[in-house]
């Protein structure tokens, strides 16, 4: 069974990663632990006035939880960074229990519950844990088939489990292609967890506390990157690369895809013409840019 070679990528800084291969693992491992669990809901919070007093509570699986006015608020609470796995699981179950009519948030909560089968560390998940996660995701695929946001995330996660955790790209790649074909414009909505203190006692100021906007990232662009990384078919890798650079050139996956292509002698010639344009447009990651320049020149980063 293949395992990621990095440590806890979420806690690493780019400057602490010594080799070129670590930048891609940082990007992907961060997706695993943040994107999959990041409920995917970007609806606005309800008016702050409704939280002037402590919210009511209910018990789920022996855990006392606050009851919010909306499924979106309940889902955000489940992403509050609990160190207690039982509370995290109960918080996700609460979305399904308290708001069964809100299928979008329930779908994202169900994905979060599926991922929890892989914890405490997905890198060392056993066969039984992986099987439970797969079974849960396949059930979600049937239950929420009419919700594109849930389906994009579900297929991407299935692709990741099959390719990265089980080393079965023949099973994982079709899920990535499903994301590309059926859900090309579904963004990764990464609304941050709202600090609990702001929910109970919101500040008196009416100044907006909304987080700054960030460029959209799409499930399909990362799916295309994973196809390039995992396929042994040259034509499929080139096809994925061309789609990525045509439609998602400004996204974060483009640079990692370009680097992966340049590292492969079979694919490098196809990718090299894109280097100049990419480096002119993308200035944010100097480490990745340096590696791309070196690879394009035929040198080893």
Secondary structure by P-SEA (a helix, b strand, c coil): cccccccccccccccccccaaaaaaaaaaaaaaccccccccccccccccccccccbbbbcccbbbbbcccaaaaaaaaacccccaaaaaaaaaaaaaacccaaaaaaaaaaaaaaaccccccccccaaaaaaaaaaaaaaaaaccccaaaaaaaaaaaaaaaccccccccccaaaaaaaaccccccccccccccccccccccccccccccccccccccaaaaaaaaaaaccccaaaaaaaaaaaaaccccccaaaaaaaaaaaccccccccccaaaaaaacccccaaaaaaaaaaaacccc
